[in-house]
Amino acid sequence: MRILPFATAALVASACTDAQLEPVPPPEVERADNKLQVSGSFCTTDPDELDFPVKLYFLIDTSQSMNATDPNLTRLDAVLDVIDLTLNQPGVEIAIQVFGAGNRVLTEHCATYNPNTDCMPGFMPPAEALTRVGDVAFAGGTTDFVLALQTAVSTLATDLALQAPDDLRNARYVMFFLSDGIPDNDSRFDPVDTCEDAAYWEMTGEPPNMSVDVVDDVDILIQQFLDLAEQYDVRELSFNAAFAAAPDTATEVKACGSTFMRGMSKKGQGVYRDFSSGEAINFLFVDFTSFKRVFAMKNFTANNINARPFSAALGVDPRVRSDDPTLAFGIIDSDGDGISDQVEDLAGLDPQQQDTDGDGFSDLLEHTLKTSGLDALDPTDADCAGDTDRLDTDGDGLRDCEEIFFGVLKDFYDSDNDGFGDGIEILYGSNPSLPDTFLDVDFDGVNNSGEMRAHSRVDTDDVVELSEHAYRYKVAELGLEGSTMCYEFNVSNIALATTTGAEAPVPDAAGNVQASGLGGGQMSLAENRIIFEVTENPFDMPSEPGVARLACARARFDATRRLKDPANGKMILPREAFKPATEFDPAVDCIDP
């Protein structure tokens, strides 16, 4: 028997042991094809489908002195010329007010015309205003600027309250103020003091701030016009003034009147015109065309409402793997409320109801703000009891009562005008009240805009996984077709989730069905709704508020049975699938394979 040396035996034993300790590779993950590709084309909103209101308000001095200043009634011809120019222009309305022997608004806003019903002083169509203009020709009495402006402020405020917010964002209000003198109607009137104060006001832009000074009153009233325009988000309001005088009017009187009128137009951000040399009065020195523009795409985004971004799953469960094709943990959001089923289960919420406690605040809002005292399981803690609170006025996916808590506006689809709707920004963790698309709040090297378009949370560093899970876009401009700009698109690498279905929204106490987010309410087993958002702005004014259109593609995926519809993972969206956000209903408008 041969005995091996110790060293040799040890070496052999070592070699055998190393061979036995070879790591066994893990079994290869069976891939499930859960990806979708959607292509199609869309055109921007036809401006002819929108309202671009033009509201013209005439404040005409008909005091006694106008008999000498304008004996040929060119003031009447000037108003008639404007009416004639606007007779066939859609969206134009006219208000006419005279002040002198009386202070009257000659025109009326009516629910219907011919016969007139439910009328109040205000704007009316040019053809109807044509029948009311006659009293501009009469003259008598004193010149009361303050009362005239007070009446105009009240009339304007009433009209603004009647308009739709979308219309006001495209509206131009033009005020025309015509007079041949300065205020002379009350005990405070002193020609010398008034003219000195008007000169100071016109030169500095600031009133003299005298407690009994008429210039202060006029300054305050014109500011009220501007404040109303800002309050109602009117696209433009201008206060324009014109001064008229007879040829033999004293030089110092002309100087005083023209100075006062210049101060008024300067305060009102308008245009001044002087007719003090006896020429015919006209109002064509002011631009009163509409803001109608061709729209261009500002942003295009796809979002599977039922599959949370993979970056959101990273913070839910450390077992999530980027090579798990079914993404079983963390991304499934069956009810499309913005919280994954897994998180809802952990929090005791219903993953098939967007509003578990039925109080009007979605689970997303109450779960997000739970440290502020809200509880998604407490039906008494929501401020959502009004008749219209549970509506979604602007179609952004947030109920009107929720917008207050998220710090956004219920009448604006995109409150911060950054190209992403308020509801979309909430889903991705962005700030819908701040244009933050160029920020990189998670410092992962991709700005917020890029992350949202890629279907990634903006507040989670996921740059390593982003290349695998990011949506991929191809968008090309096709050019103008009539008054619309058209585009074609292809979005690929859209992950589908194995959902459990969602229940219909619970009606409120009055029996009204509340809005149910961008994805809609009731959904079937394995259903995914992919929402496509197009935001648009006037092509020559990209910083201006625009409009939004939405479309929806419906697909299905079951990871357990390895079933997918469409089976080839491709869908085409027709142009007609894109609807105005305020009209879009995912329960009706989703396109099936």
PATORFI-96334 format. One record per residue (C-alpha): y, x, z; residue number from 1. Coordinates in Angstrom, 2 decimals, m for minus. Each point is the difference from the previous one (the first is absolute). Example, Ala and Ser with C-alpha at 12.3 -4.5 7.8 and 13.67 -1.06 7.14 Angstrom:
{{m4.50 12.30 7.80} 1},
{{3.44 1.37 m0.66} 2},
// end
This chain:
{{0.00 0.00 0.00} 1},
{{3.31 1.39 m1.12} 2},
{{2.89 m0.34 2.40} 3},
{{3.49 m0.14 m1.49} 4},
{{2.76 1.97 1.61} 5},
{{2.20 m2.11 2.32} 6},
{{3.05 0.35 m2.17} 7},
{{m1.86 m1.17 m3.06} 8},
{{m1.49 m3.01 1.79} 9},
{{3.36 m1.02 1.31} 10},
{{1.47 0.18 m3.48} 11},
{{m2.72 m2.21 m1.44} 12},
{{0.37 m2.51 2.81} 13},
{{3.75 m0.03 m0.52} 14},
{{m0.38 m0.63 m3.69} 15},
{{m2.31 m2.93 0.60} 16},
{{2.32 m1.49 2.60} 17},
{{3.06 0.18 m2.27} 18},
{{m1.88 m1.82 m2.72} 19},
{{m0.86 m2.84 2.39} 20},
{{3.68 m0.43 1.07} 21},
{{1.38 m0.71 m3.46} 22},
{{2.35 m3.05 0.34} 23},
{{m1.26 m3.14 m1.67} 24},
{{2.70 m1.38 m2.36} 25},
{{1.12 m3.56 0.79} 26},
{{m1.18 m2.70 m2.37} 27},
{{2.38 m0.57 m2.84} 28},
{{2.16 m3.07 0.46} 29},
{{m0.95 m2.70 m2.42} 30},
{{3.09 m0.79 m1.94} 31},
{{1.04 m3.59 m0.52} 32},
{{2.39 m0.63 m2.85} 33},
{{2.87 m1.79 1.74} 34},
{{2.83 1.03 m2.32} 35},
{{2.10 m2.26 m2.21} 36},
{{2.32 0.69 m2.92} 37},
{{2.62 m2.53 m1.08} 38},
{{2.10 0.20 m3.14} 39},
{{2.42 m2.27 m1.78} 40},
{{3.64 m0.44 m0.84} 41},
{{3.00 m1.83 1.33} 42},
{{3.58 m0.70 m0.95} 43},
{{2.98 m0.16 2.30} 44},
{{1.74 m3.22 0.86} 45},
{{1.81 m1.71 m2.84} 46},
{{3.63 m0.22 1.13} 47},
{{0.18 m3.45 m1.59} 48},
{{m2.44 m1.18 2.68} 49},
{{2.38 0.99 2.80} 50},
{{3.32 m1.38 1.11} 51},
{{3.06 2.23 m0.24} 52},
{{2.67 m2.31 1.42} 53},
{{3.67 0.44 m0.82} 54},
{{2.29 m1.94 2.34} 55},
{{3.68 m0.17 m0.99} 56},
{{2.45 m1.23 2.64} 57},
{{3.59 m0.77 m1.04} 58},
{{2.69 m0.20 2.69} 59},
{{3.08 m1.23 m1.86} 60},
{{3.47 m0.20 1.51} 61},
{{1.50 m3.39 m0.92} 62},
{{3.07 0.18 2.25} 63},
{{3.38 m1.36 m1.15} 64},
{{1.18 3.36 m1.38} 65},
{{m2.77 0.04 m2.59} 66},
{{1.97 m2.59 m2.00} 67},
{{2.47 2.78 m0.78} 68},
{{m2.44 2.91 0.00} 69},
{{m2.50 m1.58 m2.39} 70},
{{1.68 m2.92 m1.79} 71},
{{m2.40 0.24 m2.95} 72},
{{m3.06 m0.40 2.27} 73},
{{m1.62 3.22 m1.13} 74},
{{m1.85 0.00 3.33} 75},
{{m1.88 m3.09 m1.18} 76},
{{m0.74 1.60 m3.37} 77},
{{m1.26 3.11 1.81} 78},
{{m2.56 m2.01 2.00} 79},
{{m1.01 m1.97 m3.12} 80},
{{m0.54 3.26 m1.92} 81},
{{m2.47 1.21 2.61} 82},
{{m1.81 m3.32 0.04} 83},
{{m0.24 0.06 m3.80} 84},
{{m1.48 3.51 0.07} 85},
{{m2.65 m0.96 2.55} 86},
{{m1.02 m3.46 m1.23} 87},
{{m3.25 1.25 m1.53} 88},
{{m0.73 2.83 2.42} 89},
{{m2.93 m0.72 2.35} 90},
{{0.56 0.48 3.70} 91},
{{3.80 m0.40 m0.06} 92},
{{1.73 m2.35 2.44} 93},
{{3.68 m0.54 0.65} 94},
{{2.08 m1.04 2.99} 95},
{{3.68 m0.92 m0.32} 96},
{{2.37 m0.31 2.96} 97},
{{3.73 m0.70 m0.07} 98},
{{2.52 0.49 2.78} 99},
{{3.60 m1.15 0.16} 100},
{{0.91 m3.60 0.77} 101},
{{m3.64 m0.29 1.01} 102},
{{m2.95 2.28 0.57} 103},
{{m2.99 m1.33 m1.89} 104},
{{m3.25 1.18 m1.54} 105},
{{m0.14 m1.90 m3.29} 106},
{{m3.63 0.76 m0.80} 107},
{{m3.17 m1.14 1.77} 108},
{{m3.53 1.23 0.42} 109},
{{m2.31 m2.98 m0.52} 110},
{{m3.74 m0.49 0.27} 111},
{{0.16 m1.64 m3.42} 112},
{{2.77 m0.60 m2.53} 113},
{{0.59 m3.10 m2.09} 114},
{{m0.14 m1.83 2.29} 115},
{{1.19 2.33 2.72} 116},
{{m2.05 m0.23 3.19} 117},
{{0.14 1.82 3.34} 118},
{{3.19 1.84 m0.87} 119},
{{2.11 2.40 2.03} 120},
{{2.92 2.29 m0.88} 121},
{{m1.34 3.02 m1.87} 122},
{{m1.19 1.45 m3.29} 123},
{{m1.12 m2.04 m2.98} 124},
{{m1.10 0.71 m3.60} 125},
{{2.84 0.83 m2.44} 126},
{{m0.44 m3.23 m1.94} 127},
{{0.45 m2.03 3.17} 128},
{{2.89 2.18 1.21} 129},
{{1.75 m0.71 m3.28} 130},
{{0.58 m3.58 1.16} 131},
{{1.56 1.13 3.31} 132},
{{2.54 2.57 m1.15} 133},
{{2.92 m2.32 m0.72} 134},
{{1.71 0.26 3.41} 135},
{{0.67 3.71 m0.64} 136},
{{2.94 m1.21 m2.09} 137},
{{1.83 m1.72 2.88} 138},
{{2.38 1.88 2.30} 139},
{{1.74 m0.77 3.28} 140},
{{0.26 1.03 3.64} 141},
{{m0.06 3.40 1.70} 142},
{{m2.14 3.12 m0.37} 143},
{{m2.63 0.06 2.74} 144},
{{m2.25 3.01 m0.51} 145},
{{m1.73 m0.29 3.35} 146},
{{m1.17 m3.61 m0.32} 147},
{{m1.09 0.64 m3.60} 148},
{{m2.09 3.00 0.99} 149},
{{m1.49 m1.78 3.02} 150},
{{m1.18 m2.82 m2.26} 151},
{{m1.43 2.46 m2.50} 152},
{{m1.91 1.89 2.70} 153},
{{m1.55 m3.24 1.22} 154},
{{m0.93 m1.08 m3.54} 155},
{{m1.54 3.37 m0.80} 156},
{{m2.01 0.08 3.24} 157},
{{m1.49 m3.41 m0.80} 158},
{{m0.97 1.08 m3.50} 159},
{{m1.63 3.23 1.18} 160},
{{m2.11 m1.88 2.52} 161},
{{m1.37 m2.20 m2.81} 162},
{{m1.14 2.88 m2.23} 163},
{{m3.41 1.67 m0.18} 164},
{{0.06 3.59 1.30} 165},
{{m1.52 1.35 m3.24} 166},
{{2.79 m1.62 m1.99} 167},
{{2.72 1.42 2.25} 168},
{{m1.31 3.52 m0.51} 169},
{{0.81 m0.42 m3.71} 170},
{{3.19 m2.03 0.48} 171},
{{3.60 0.82 m0.84} 172},
{{2.72 m1.93 1.84} 173},
{{3.46 0.38 m1.53} 174},
{{3.09 m1.30 1.81} 175},
{{3.21 m0.52 m2.01} 176},
{{3.16 m0.40 2.10} 177},
{{3.22 m0.89 m1.84} 178},
{{3.43 m0.41 1.60} 179},
{{3.65 0.45 m0.86} 180},
{{1.23 0.84 3.48} 181},
{{m0.83 0.87 3.58} 182},
{{m1.01 m2.29 2.89} 183},
{{2.95 m2.16 1.03} 184},
{{m1.54 m2.94 1.78} 185},
{{0.23 0.58 3.76} 186},
{{2.45 1.00 2.72} 187},
{{m1.15 3.63 m0.08} 188},
{{1.32 0.47 m3.51} 189},
{{2.69 2.64 m0.33} 190},
{{0.47 1.41 m3.51} 191},
{{1.14 3.43 1.18} 192},
{{m2.77 0.49 2.58} 193},
{{m2.69 m1.43 m2.28} 194},
{{0.97 2.27 m2.87} 195},
{{0.11 3.09 2.22} 196},
{{m3.39 m0.85 1.47} 197},
{{m1.44 m0.64 m3.47} 198},
{{1.26 3.38 m1.21} 199},
{{m1.61 1.77 2.97} 200},
{{m3.26 m1.90 m0.60} 201},
{{m0.09 0.76 m3.72} 202},
{{0.74 3.70 0.56} 203},
{{m2.35 0.68 2.93} 204},
{{m2.67 m2.65 m0.43} 205},
{{0.55 m0.96 3.64} 206},
{{1.91 m3.07 1.24} 207},
{{2.91 0.53 2.41} 208},
{{m2.08 m1.67 2.77} 209},
{{2.81 m2.22 1.22} 210},
{{m1.33 m2.97 1.95} 211},
{{2.27 m2.48 m1.82} 212},
{{0.05 1.64 m3.41} 213},
{{m1.20 m1.89 m3.09} 214},
{{m1.15 3.24 m1.66} 215},
{{m2.48 0.49 2.84} 216},
{{m1.33 m3.51 m0.57} 217},
{{m0.48 0.59 m3.72} 218},
{{m1.70 3.34 0.66} 219},
{{m2.44 m1.65 2.43} 220},
{{m0.80 m2.85 m2.41} 221},
{{m0.70 2.28 m2.96} 222},
{{m2.22 2.08 2.26} 223},
{{m1.92 m3.17 0.77} 224},
{{m0.82 m0.34 m3.71} 225},
{{m1.38 3.54 0.00} 226},
{{m1.92 m0.59 3.23} 227},
{{m1.63 m3.11 m1.42} 228},
{{m1.08 1.92 m3.08} 229},
{{m1.55 2.69 2.18} 230},
{{m1.66 m2.52 2.30} 231},
{{m1.68 m1.77 m2.91} 232},
{{m0.68 3.20 m1.95} 233},
{{2.01 m1.09 m3.03} 234},
{{m0.21 2.50 m2.84} 235},
{{3.78 m0.01 m0.48} 236},
{{3.04 m1.89 1.26} 237},
{{3.50 0.89 m1.13} 238},
{{3.34 m1.51 0.95} 239},
{{2.41 0.35 m2.91} 240},
{{3.69 m0.84 0.17} 241},
{{2.63 m0.74 m2.62} 242},
{{3.75 m0.29 0.49} 243},
{{2.19 m2.15 m2.23} 244},
{{3.78 m0.23 m0.04} 245},
{{2.73 m1.52 m2.15} 246},
{{2.05 2.48 m2.07} 247},
{{3.15 m0.64 2.07} 248},
{{m1.71 0.52 3.38} 249},
{{1.87 2.48 2.17} 250},
{{m1.35 3.54 m0.15} 251},
{{m0.56 0.26 3.76} 252},
{{m1.93 m3.29 0.00} 253},
{{m2.23 1.22 m2.86} 254},
{{m0.61 3.26 1.82} 255},
{{m0.95 m1.78 3.21} 256},
{{m2.36 m2.48 m1.69} 257},
{{m1.72 2.60 m2.14} 258},
{{m0.44 2.28 3.01} 259},
{{m1.63 m2.82 1.98} 260},
{{m2.35 m0.83 m2.90} 261},
{{m0.94 3.67 m0.45} 262},
{{m0.82 0.20 3.70} 263},
{{m2.23 m3.07 m0.27} 264},
{{m1.95 1.33 m2.99} 265},
{{m0.31 3.42 1.62} 266},
{{m1.40 m1.55 3.16} 267},
{{m2.33 m2.21 m2.03} 268},
{{m1.34 2.90 m2.12} 269},
{{1.27 m1.72 m3.10} 270},
{{2.49 0.40 m2.85} 271},
{{3.74 m0.73 0.02} 272},
{{1.96 m1.32 m2.97} 273},
{{3.76 m0.53 m0.28} 274},
{{1.43 m2.84 m2.12} 275},
{{3.55 0.37 1.29} 276},
{{1.60 0.59 m3.42} 277},
{{m0.44 m3.56 m1.16} 278},
{{m3.21 0.54 m2.04} 279},
{{m2.75 m2.59 m0.07} 280},
{{m2.42 0.05 2.94} 281},
{{m3.66 0.78 m0.68} 282},
{{m3.03 0.94 2.07} 283},
{{m1.87 2.10 m2.55} 284},
{{1.00 3.25 1.73} 285},
{{m3.00 m0.38 2.32} 286},
{{m3.66 0.60 m0.92} 287},
{{m1.94 m3.19 0.65} 288},
{{m3.10 0.70 m2.05} 289},
{{m3.39 m0.32 1.67} 290},
{{m2.10 2.87 1.31} 291},
{{m2.91 m0.85 m2.29} 292},
{{m1.90 3.20 m0.74} 293},
{{m3.32 1.14 m1.46} 294},
{{m2.33 0.98 2.84} 295},
{{m2.05 3.19 0.16} 296},
{{m2.92 0.91 2.23} 297},
{{1.01 1.72 3.22} 298},
{{m3.45 0.39 1.53} 299},
{{m3.60 m1.01 m0.70} 300},
{{m2.59 m0.02 2.79} 301},
{{m3.60 m1.13 0.37} 302},
{{m1.55 m0.87 3.35} 303},
{{m3.43 m1.31 0.94} 304},
{{0.96 m2.34 2.83} 305},
{{m3.59 m0.04 1.26} 306},
{{m0.52 3.76 0.16} 307},
{{2.17 1.90 2.44} 308},
{{1.04 3.50 m1.08} 309},
{{m2.58 2.65 0.83} 310},
{{2.70 1.78 2.02} 311},
{{0.14 m3.04 2.28} 312},
{{m3.74 0.31 0.60} 313},
{{0.39 3.59 1.19} 314},
{{1.80 m1.21 3.10} 315},
{{m2.58 m2.68 0.76} 316},
{{m3.34 1.72 0.08} 317},
{{m0.80 3.74 m0.12} 318},
{{m3.27 m0.82 m1.75} 319},
{{1.83 m0.90 m3.18} 320},
{{m1.05 2.36 m2.78} 321},
{{1.88 0.60 m3.18} 322},
{{m3.32 0.22 m1.86} 323},
{{m1.11 m3.45 1.16} 324},
{{0.36 m2.06 m3.18} 325},
{{m0.21 m3.31 1.82} 326},
{{2.70 1.01 2.48} 327},
{{m1.87 m2.14 2.51} 328},
{{2.26 0.88 2.92} 329},
{{3.63 m0.78 0.31} 330},
{{1.18 m1.30 m3.36} 331},
{{m1.47 m3.50 m0.29} 332},
{{2.69 m2.65 0.54} 333},
{{m1.71 m3.29 m0.77} 334},
{{2.99 m2.24 0.74} 335},
{{2.57 2.33 m1.61} 336},
{{2.28 m0.01 3.04} 337},
{{0.54 3.77 0.06} 338},
{{m2.47 0.77 2.82} 339},
{{m3.55 1.18 m0.73} 340},
{{m2.92 m2.14 1.15} 341},
{{m1.07 2.82 2.28} 342},
{{3.32 0.09 1.83} 343},
{{0.03 m3.78 0.27} 344},
{{m3.47 0.05 1.54} 345},
{{1.07 2.63 2.52} 346},
{{3.10 m2.02 0.88} 347},
{{m1.87 m3.30 0.32} 348},
{{1.71 m1.50 m3.05} 349},
{{m1.50 m2.09 m2.78} 350},
{{m0.42 2.16 m3.13} 351},
{{m0.19 m3.16 m2.08} 352},
{{3.33 m1.46 1.15} 353},
{{3.37 1.59 m0.64} 354},
{{1.43 m1.72 3.09} 355},
{{m2.71 m0.13 2.65} 356},
{{2.02 m1.95 2.59} 357},
{{1.69 m2.26 m2.59} 358},
{{3.52 0.54 1.36} 359},
{{1.62 0.91 m3.33} 360},
{{0.12 3.74 0.58} 361},
{{m2.72 1.84 m1.90} 362},
{{m2.51 2.20 1.79} 363},
{{1.66 2.98 m1.68} 364},
{{3.40 m0.73 1.53} 365},
{{m1.29 m0.73 3.48} 366},
{{m2.42 2.92 0.01} 367},
{{2.70 2.36 m1.31} 368},
{{2.49 m1.13 2.64} 369},
{{m2.47 m0.42 2.87} 370},
{{1.89 2.56 2.09} 371},
{{3.07 m2.22 m0.30} 372},
{{m1.70 m2.93 1.71} 373},
{{m1.61 m1.83 m2.91} 374},
{{m3.64 m1.02 0.29} 375},
{{m2.08 m1.00 m3.03} 376},
{{m2.14 m2.16 2.31} 377},
{{2.90 m1.86 1.65} 378},
{{1.04 m3.09 m2.00} 379},
{{3.20 m0.48 2.04} 380},
{{1.83 3.28 m0.57} 381},
{{1.28 m0.46 m3.57} 382},
{{3.46 m1.15 m1.04} 383},
{{m1.26 m1.89 m3.00} 384},
{{0.40 m3.67 0.84} 385},
{{2.56 m1.10 m2.62} 386},
{{m0.93 m2.19 m2.94} 387},
{{0.52 2.83 m2.48} 388},
{{m0.85 3.00 2.19} 389},
{{m3.51 0.35 m1.39} 390},
{{1.12 0.00 m3.62} 391},
{{0.36 3.16 m2.06} 392},
{{3.32 m0.67 m1.73} 393},
{{0.20 3.25 m1.96} 394},
{{m3.72 0.36 m0.75} 395},
{{m0.32 3.46 1.55} 396},
{{m3.08 m0.84 2.09} 397},
{{1.86 m0.41 3.31} 398},
{{0.76 m3.38 1.56} 399},
{{3.67 m0.73 0.57} 400},
{{m0.40 0.16 3.77} 401},
{{m1.79 3.35 m0.27} 402},
{{2.77 1.60 m2.05} 403},
{{2.33 m0.15 3.01} 404},
{{m2.43 2.02 2.10} 405},
{{m0.59 2.53 m2.75} 406},
{{3.78 0.37 m0.44} 407},
{{0.16 m1.22 m3.60} 408},
{{1.58 m2.90 m1.90} 409},
{{m1.83 m3.21 m0.80} 410},
{{1.88 m0.50 m3.27} 411},
{{m0.60 3.52 m1.39} 412},
{{m3.35 1.06 m1.42} 413},
{{1.05 3.63 0.37} 414},
{{2.51 0.16 2.86} 415},
{{0.78 3.71 m0.34} 416},
{{m0.02 m0.08 m3.83} 417},
{{m2.31 3.01 m0.26} 418},
{{m2.44 m1.56 m2.48} 419},
{{m2.69 m1.03 2.50} 420},
{{m0.17 m3.53 1.41} 421},
{{0.36 m0.51 3.74} 422},
{{m3.60 m1.16 0.39} 423},
{{m1.39 2.95 m1.94} 424},
{{1.96 2.46 2.15} 425},
{{m1.31 m1.58 3.20} 426},
{{m3.59 0.36 m1.25} 427},
{{0.48 3.72 m0.62} 428},
{{1.94 0.83 3.18} 429},
{{3.33 0.53 m1.75} 430},
{{3.40 m1.29 1.16} 431},
{{1.03 m3.07 m2.06} 432},
{{3.57 0.04 1.32} 433},
{{0.71 3.63 m0.98} 434},
{{m0.25 1.54 m3.50} 435},
{{m2.45 2.70 1.10} 436},
{{m2.11 0.43 m3.13} 437},
{{1.06 3.63 m0.47} 438},
{{m0.79 0.94 3.60} 439},
{{m3.29 1.55 1.06} 440},
{{m0.39 m1.34 3.52} 441},
{{m3.50 1.44 0.55} 442},
{{0.90 3.44 m1.44} 443},
{{m3.07 0.11 m2.23} 444},
{{1.91 1.01 m3.11} 445},
{{0.01 m3.45 m1.64} 446},
{{3.07 m2.20 0.34} 447},
{{m0.24 m3.61 1.15} 448},
{{0.33 m1.38 m3.52} 449},
{{m2.87 2.13 m1.26} 450},
{{m2.20 m0.98 2.93} 451},
{{0.56 m3.73 m0.39} 452},
{{m0.71 0.10 m3.72} 453},
{{m3.15 2.04 0.73} 454},
{{m1.13 m2.59 2.57} 455},
{{0.49 2.27 3.01} 456},
{{1.69 m0.41 3.37} 457},
{{3.37 1.74 0.09} 458},
{{m0.41 1.00 3.66} 459},
{{m3.40 1.76 m0.19} 460},
{{m0.58 3.54 m1.27} 461},
{{m2.80 m0.56 m2.48} 462},
{{0.86 2.35 m2.82} 463},
{{m3.54 1.44 0.00} 464},
{{m1.57 m3.41 m0.68} 465},
{{2.82 m1.28 m2.21} 466},
{{m1.28 1.61 m3.18} 467},
{{m3.30 m1.90 0.34} 468},
{{1.29 m3.40 1.06} 469},
{{3.43 m0.26 m1.62} 470},
{{0.63 m2.70 m2.59} 471},
{{0.77 1.52 m3.40} 472},
{{2.71 m1.46 m2.20} 473},
{{0.89 0.14 m3.66} 474},
{{3.10 m2.00 m0.88} 475},
{{1.70 0.16 m3.40} 476},
{{3.07 m1.73 m1.36} 477},
{{m0.61 m2.15 m3.08} 478},
{{3.66 m0.77 m0.69} 479},
{{2.12 m3.12 m0.26} 480},
{{m1.40 m3.34 m1.06} 481},
{{2.97 m2.30 m0.28} 482},
{{1.83 0.23 3.34} 483},
{{m2.92 1.44 1.93} 484},
{{m1.29 3.54 0.47} 485},
{{m3.79 0.28 m0.31} 486},
{{m2.49 2.48 1.43} 487},
{{m3.73 0.70 m0.12} 488},
{{m1.95 1.31 2.98} 489},
{{m3.35 1.23 1.21} 490},
{{m0.84 0.38 3.69} 491},
{{m3.34 1.59 0.89} 492},
{{m1.91 1.21 3.06} 493},
{{0.67 m3.25 1.85} 494},
{{m2.56 m0.15 2.83} 495},
{{m1.61 m3.37 0.73} 496},
{{m1.19 m1.04 3.47} 497},
{{m2.95 m2.12 1.11} 498},
{{1.91 m2.86 1.60} 499},
{{m1.42 m2.85 2.08} 500},
{{2.32 m2.65 m1.40} 501},
{{3.03 m1.67 1.56} 502},
{{0.70 m3.49 1.31} 503},
{{2.79 m2.27 m1.14} 504},
{{3.24 0.24 2.03} 505},
{{0.20 m2.30 3.01} 506},
{{2.68 m2.71 m0.45} 507},
{{2.82 m0.04 2.53} 508},
{{0.64 m2.86 2.44} 509},
{{1.77 m1.99 m2.72} 510},
{{m2.90 0.42 m2.40} 511},
{{1.80 2.51 m2.23} 512},
{{m2.05 2.89 m1.40} 513},
{{1.72 3.27 0.74} 514},
{{0.52 2.80 m2.48} 515},
{{m2.98 2.33 m0.10} 516},
{{1.24 3.38 m1.15} 517},
{{m0.13 1.72 m3.37} 518},
{{m3.77 m0.39 m0.29} 519},
{{m0.11 m3.70 0.73} 520},
{{m2.16 m1.93 2.44} 521},
{{m3.59 m1.07 m0.50} 522},
{{m2.21 2.61 m1.69} 523},
{{m3.71 0.11 m0.79} 524},
{{m2.64 2.51 1.07} 525},
{{0.51 3.46 m1.57} 526},
{{3.30 m1.07 m1.61} 527},
{{2.79 2.54 m0.57} 528},
{{3.49 m0.93 m1.17} 529},
{{1.98 2.78 m1.66} 530},
{{3.73 m0.78 m0.05} 531},
{{2.23 1.54 m2.67} 532},
{{3.69 0.19 0.88} 533},
{{2.76 0.58 m2.54} 534},
{{3.56 0.38 1.26} 535},
{{2.79 m0.18 m2.56} 536},
{{3.72 0.76 m0.14} 537},
{{2.70 m0.34 m2.68} 538},
{{m0.68 2.94 m2.32} 539},
{{3.60 1.25 0.19} 540},
{{0.39 m0.56 3.76} 541},
{{m3.20 1.25 1.69} 542},
{{1.60 m0.01 3.44} 543},
{{0.65 m3.73 m0.13} 544},
{{m2.38 m2.52 1.64} 545},
{{m2.53 m1.28 m2.50} 546},
{{m3.00 m2.27 m0.21} 547},
{{m3.74 0.35 0.56} 548},
{{m3.09 m1.22 m1.84} 549},
{{m3.57 m0.08 1.31} 550},
{{m3.47 m0.27 m1.52} 551},
{{m3.49 m0.05 1.50} 552},
{{m3.43 1.19 m1.19} 553},
{{m3.05 m1.32 1.84} 554},
{{m3.12 2.17 0.26} 555},
{{m3.12 m0.04 2.20} 556},
{{m2.08 2.74 1.58} 557},
{{m3.13 m0.06 2.20} 558},
{{m1.03 3.49 1.12} 559},
{{m3.30 m1.17 1.51} 560},
{{m1.28 m1.59 m3.19} 561},
{{1.86 2.44 m2.27} 562},
{{1.67 m2.84 m1.83} 563},
{{3.41 0.12 m1.65} 564},
{{1.95 m2.49 m2.09} 565},
{{1.09 1.00 m2.56} 566},
{{m3.15 2.05 m0.42} 567},
{{1.67 2.58 m2.24} 568},
{{2.88 0.39 2.44} 569},
{{2.68 m0.87 m2.56} 570},
{{2.45 m2.88 m0.19} 571},
{{2.91 m0.93 m2.23} 572},
{{3.01 m1.90 1.34} 573},
{{1.83 m2.16 m2.55} 574},
{{3.79 0.00 m0.03} 575},
{{0.16 m3.57 1.18} 576},
{{m1.70 1.03 3.25} 577},
{{3.30 1.44 1.26} 578},
{{2.03 m2.69 1.77} 579},
{{3.33 0.08 1.87} 580},
{{m0.73 0.92 3.61} 581},
{{1.45 m3.29 1.26} 582},
{{m2.41 m1.95 m2.23} 583},
{{m3.09 2.17 0.37} 584},
{{m2.99 m1.57 1.78} 585},
{{m3.03 2.33 0.23} 586},
{{m2.31 m2.92 0.75} 587},
{{0.86 m1.40 m3.44} 588},
{{1.28 2.92 m2.08} 589},
{{m2.74 2.62 0.52} 590},
{{m1.76 0.98 m3.23} 591},
{{m3.82 0.17 0.05} 592},
{{m2.04 2.51 m2.04} 593},
// end
